[in-house]
Each structure stands twice: as structure tokens, then as C-alpha cells.
Amino acid sequence: KAGVTQTPRYLIKTRGQQVTLSCSPISGHRSVSWYQQTPGQGLQFLFEYFSETQRNKGNFPGRFSGRQFSNSRSEMNVSTLELGDSALYLCASSPDSTGGDGYTFGSGTRLTVV
Amino acid sequence: GQNIDQPTEMTATEGAIVQINCTYQTSGFNGLFWYQQHAGEAPTFLSYNVLDGLEEKGRFSSFLSRSKGYSYLLLKELQMKDSASYLCAVNSGAGSYQLTFGKGTKLSVIP
């Protein structure tokens, strides 16, 4: 079956712009989580959505937002981009509330802010 | 606060056994994950522990002690392709997902 699909794979934006990233979970998965990965901080949790509701939110500024649609696809938006937002953004999907090997990551979107 | 510690780098010989340790202090605990990540690629799932004890999956095993806030990943019969970063993560979400990751252990397998 198809894995978690993230688009686009690469993105270059200018400081001050905004960006929208997309994540399509594995079919049947209703939970979608977003993470930011940087060399200095590692993987950091942004937020998690389940059935169109945000269940958890990490410690990121309000410039980072997300949403989930009825088909479980999710988008995250970053407004007023800063150089420090350059990172690999990963999403992960899962079929249920908790568990183990169902938690699958996509290949990520590499965002570069110049 | 949330804190997960694991060694930054390790080196091991092809065919050998290596143990990667992880200690954690989190506000909640709903399972511990181990992921493998090759440079430029997505993390891939290796193991999940929610109860104390050892979980074995082929060449990979993972151990958990909740009372000690401790886990380890054991890799046997090391192969060159095992050279990668290994990430320890704790889910502190209650009935949901909120993973806190360690910074990762970069394992180099040498001939």
C-alpha cells in the first residue's frame, strides 16, 4: 500500500513569505502528526491531528499552524518565514490513538528560507 | 520538562553486537519508539515498547525499564548498511501522539 506522501519535497522561500506543506497519510490512518527536524535541535513535535481536530500542540510560535481535512489529509502553514525555519518538515500517520509500528513517517519536505 | 538522552556517536565493527542506550525523563509515558534514519531519508520504525522487558525483531531487540526511565536498542550481526542515526522517542500523549525525540545516535559500522 502507498506510504505517507508529503509534497513538495523541496521548497525555497524568502524571509517574510508564507508556506503551505501537504501530507497525505496512509489510507485508513486518521492521526497525522508534524515534526520539524534541524541539525541542532533534532526532531521536534509541532502538532497532531485526529479526525480534523488538533489534539496536541508543541512549543512553537503561532506562526506555525495546521489543519486536517475530512479525508485525513493534512496541511501545515508557516507565516512570516524566518531564516531559522529552514528545516526538514516530517509528517507521520497512524491508524489509531496509540500503538507501535503503525506510526509511519513520510519522506519530508526540505524547506530553505533565504 | 521533557528530556531524552542518548550517546551522540558510536562506532562498531561489522558482524559485532552494539547496544545503544537511552534514558528519559518525561511528564507522561505512553510507549517508547526506536527509529533508524539514514542521511537525507525519513525515519523508519524499528521497535516499540510500552511494557517492561525485551522485544525482539530479527537482528534488532529493544529493552525497556519504566521504573528506571531507561531503554536500549541492541543490534546483532552488524552490517555496513546499519550505519545510520538511531532515534529514541517517548510518546507522552495520553491516548494520542506527542513524541519527544532524543538527538539521535550516529552509528558507524566499520569493516
Interface residues (C-beta under 8 A of the other chain):
Chain A: S31 S33 Y35 G42 L43 Q44 F45 E48 F50 R55 N56 G58 L90 A92 S94 S97 T98 G99 G100 D101 Y103 T104 F105 G106 S107 G108
Chain B: N30 G31 F33 Y35 E41 A42 P43 T44 F45 S47 Y48 V50 L87 A89 N91 G93 G95 S96 Y97 Q98 L99 T100 F101 G102 K103 G104
